[in-house]
Amino acid sequence: MQPAIQHVIRALAEDGREGAQGIAEYAVETFAAACPTEGDRALALDILLRDLASLRGVAPHLAAFVGRIEAYVIRLKAVKRPLVVAEAA
């Protein structure tokens, strides 16, 4: 079982390693891409934003990193994922 996305983001923020933001953004993209419908994706990203806001309150020393990931999630929400057209057999 994979850890919840907010735990991954917190671990990356606490590690402070170069490239952590890019890894976190990729994790968010992968998380969003796994949603079966656009509605599920929107709901999942809204829940993620709520969880990140909560993380900001629990770990204020991570606020800058979390804020950048929140901004990325908001940008990602604005982009509709492309439609996949099934090929005819």
Backbone bond lengths (Angstrom), bond angles and torsions (degrees), N, CA, C in turn:
res aa  C-N    CA-C-N  psi(-1)  N-CA   C-N-CA  omega(-1)  CA-C   N-CA-C  phi
1 M - - - 1.448 - - 1.533 109.08 -
2 Q 1.310 115.97 135.81 1.458 121.13 -179.56 1.530 110.13 -84.48
3 P 1.328 116.73 148.65 1.472 118.94 177.14 1.524 110.49 -68.68
4 A 1.310 115.52 155.19 1.465 120.66 177.97 1.528 108.87 -61.51
5 I 1.319 115.66 146.08 1.466 121.53 -175.05 1.531 112.26 -56.13
6 Q 1.333 118.04 -37.42 1.463 118.95 -179.20 1.532 111.11 -67.83
7 H 1.335 117.91 -27.67 1.464 120.45 176.50 1.531 110.65 -72.11
8 V 1.315 115.69 -36.71 1.464 120.66 176.49 1.533 109.35 -63.33
9 I 1.328 116.24 -46.17 1.464 120.69 -179.46 1.525 110.77 -63.45
10 R 1.317 117.04 -41.63 1.469 119.69 178.86 1.521 110.51 -63.43
11 A 1.321 117.13 -44.25 1.467 120.24 -179.84 1.528 110.77 -61.42
12 L 1.327 117.09 -41.64 1.468 120.36 177.82 1.530 111.13 -64.91
13 A 1.321 116.85 -40.61 1.465 120.77 179.75 1.524 110.79 -65.11
14 E 1.312 116.77 -42.34 1.461 120.14 -178.33 1.521 111.78 -70.85
15 D 1.327 116.67 -30.49 1.461 120.66 179.65 1.526 110.62 -67.46
16 G 1.333 116.35 -39.92 1.455 120.95 176.74 1.514 115.23 69.74
17 R 1.296 116.46 14.28 1.468 120.88 -178.43 1.520 111.65 -71.19
18 E 1.324 116.53 149.11 1.459 121.01 175.89 1.529 108.70 -60.48
19 G 1.322 115.83 135.42 1.461 120.62 -178.97 1.518 114.03 90.61
20 A 1.329 117.61 -2.35 1.458 121.15 -177.45 1.526 111.76 -61.23
21 Q 1.339 117.08 -37.58 1.460 119.57 -179.76 1.531 110.59 -64.52
22 G 1.306 117.79 -42.75 1.459 121.30 178.54 1.514 111.86 -62.40
23 I 1.320 116.50 -39.47 1.465 120.70 178.09 1.527 109.77 -66.45
24 A 1.326 116.80 -42.13 1.464 120.81 178.87 1.528 110.78 -63.34
25 E 1.328 116.83 -41.67 1.469 120.47 178.79 1.527 110.55 -64.10
26 Y 1.322 117.01 -40.32 1.457 120.67 177.37 1.528 110.43 -63.68
27 A 1.334 116.61 -40.76 1.468 120.60 178.39 1.526 110.43 -62.19
28 V 1.328 117.33 -40.62 1.467 121.15 178.58 1.531 110.15 -65.39
29 E 1.338 117.16 -43.08 1.470 120.49 178.14 1.513 111.40 -60.43
30 T 1.320 116.39 -44.64 1.464 121.47 179.78 1.522 110.43 -63.75
31 F 1.325 116.36 -41.84 1.460 122.58 177.75 1.525 110.08 -59.62
32 A 1.327 116.94 -46.27 1.465 121.38 -178.55 1.529 111.15 -68.61
33 A 1.312 117.14 -37.42 1.464 121.25 -177.99 1.529 112.10 -67.68
34 A 1.323 116.90 -22.97 1.466 120.62 -179.14 1.529 112.67 -76.52
35 C 1.311 117.82 -10.72 1.464 120.87 -179.25 1.528 109.62 -74.60
36 P 1.334 117.06 132.15 1.461 120.00 -173.79 1.533 115.04 -71.86
37 T 1.325 118.11 -27.88 1.465 120.21 -178.91 1.523 109.78 -131.32
38 E 1.321 115.11 162.77 1.464 120.03 177.98 1.533 111.00 -62.04
39 G 1.323 117.05 -36.74 1.462 120.59 177.93 1.519 111.82 -64.99
40 D 1.333 116.51 -42.50 1.469 120.45 177.01 1.523 110.74 -63.08
41 R 1.323 115.83 -39.72 1.464 120.99 179.65 1.524 110.33 -63.37
42 A 1.331 116.85 -46.09 1.465 120.61 179.83 1.529 110.77 -61.52
43 L 1.324 116.19 -43.54 1.464 120.36 179.75 1.525 110.71 -65.19
44 A 1.323 117.00 -43.75 1.465 120.64 -179.67 1.518 111.23 -62.13
45 L 1.325 117.22 -41.40 1.465 119.87 179.64 1.524 111.21 -69.61
46 D 1.345 118.12 -35.18 1.466 120.75 175.04 1.527 110.77 -63.14
47 I 1.326 116.18 -42.94 1.467 120.45 178.90 1.523 110.11 -65.21
48 L 1.323 116.37 -39.85 1.465 119.79 177.70 1.527 110.64 -61.74
49 L 1.327 117.47 -42.72 1.463 120.00 177.33 1.523 111.37 -60.46
50 R 1.323 117.02 -39.85 1.469 120.52 177.30 1.524 110.52 -63.41
51 D 1.332 116.16 -43.78 1.459 120.08 -179.76 1.530 111.89 -66.05
52 L 1.322 116.63 -36.59 1.461 119.63 177.61 1.529 111.06 -67.80
53 A 1.321 117.20 -37.65 1.464 120.62 176.19 1.527 110.08 -62.65
54 S 1.321 115.92 -39.72 1.463 120.63 177.45 1.535 110.36 -64.79
55 L 1.324 116.11 -41.72 1.467 120.69 178.37 1.521 110.60 -61.32
56 R 1.303 116.78 -38.85 1.460 121.39 177.87 1.537 110.12 -59.24
57 G 1.329 117.45 -37.90 1.457 121.23 178.79 1.520 113.05 -73.54
58 V 1.327 116.50 -36.65 1.464 121.53 -178.52 1.530 111.43 -76.36
59 A 1.324 116.05 -35.82 1.464 120.80 -176.76 1.531 109.64 -130.17
60 P 1.325 117.08 73.96 1.467 120.11 -175.83 1.529 113.89 -60.37
61 H 1.309 118.03 -21.75 1.469 120.62 178.42 1.534 111.83 -69.60
62 L 1.326 117.06 -11.99 1.463 122.06 178.34 1.528 112.09 -101.85
63 A 1.320 117.05 7.33 1.465 121.81 -172.00 1.523 113.51 -57.08
64 A 1.311 118.47 -39.87 1.471 120.14 -177.87 1.523 110.66 -65.12
65 F 1.321 116.81 -47.47 1.464 120.87 179.39 1.527 110.43 -63.56
66 V 1.315 116.28 -47.58 1.464 120.80 -179.23 1.527 110.16 -61.05
67 G 1.311 117.43 -39.94 1.462 121.14 178.25 1.521 112.28 -60.43
68 R 1.331 116.72 -39.36 1.474 119.49 178.37 1.527 110.88 -67.53
69 I 1.316 117.00 -36.21 1.470 119.89 178.46 1.533 109.88 -71.94
70 E 1.325 117.12 -38.11 1.469 119.87 175.52 1.523 110.71 -59.33
71 A 1.324 116.68 -43.29 1.467 120.28 178.84 1.524 110.52 -62.73
72 Y 1.316 117.26 -37.50 1.462 121.12 177.98 1.534 110.48 -65.33
73 V 1.334 116.65 -43.04 1.468 120.59 179.05 1.527 110.17 -61.50
74 I 1.308 117.08 -41.43 1.475 121.09 179.13 1.528 110.13 -62.70
75 R 1.336 117.02 -42.91 1.471 119.48 176.27 1.524 111.16 -63.61
76 L 1.319 117.14 -39.95 1.460 121.81 179.66 1.530 111.10 -64.75
77 K 1.328 116.45 -37.05 1.470 120.23 178.47 1.523 111.64 -63.40
78 A 1.313 116.95 -30.82 1.461 121.27 -176.91 1.531 112.14 -74.33
79 V 1.327 116.17 -17.63 1.464 120.77 -178.23 1.519 109.09 -100.17
80 K 1.296 115.89 122.13 1.463 120.11 175.74 1.515 107.98 -77.35
81 R 1.298 116.03 140.57 1.461 116.91 179.62 1.515 109.75 -75.18
82 P 1.300 117.44 150.40 1.465 120.26 -176.64 1.524 111.72 -67.26
83 L 1.305 114.49 147.32 1.460 119.58 177.05 1.517 109.20 -75.18
84 V 1.301 115.41 139.48 1.461 120.36 176.89 1.515 106.56 -100.55
85 V 1.308 115.99 122.12 1.461 121.19 -179.39 1.518 107.93 -98.78
86 A 1.321 115.55 123.73 1.461 120.39 179.41 1.515 109.47 -72.40
87 E 1.317 114.88 137.49 1.465 119.13 179.04 1.513 109.65 -77.77
88 A 1.320 115.05 142.90 1.470 120.33 177.23 1.512 109.12 -73.61
89 A 1.309 115.69 139.93 1.481 120.20 -178.47 1.498 111.55 -79.17
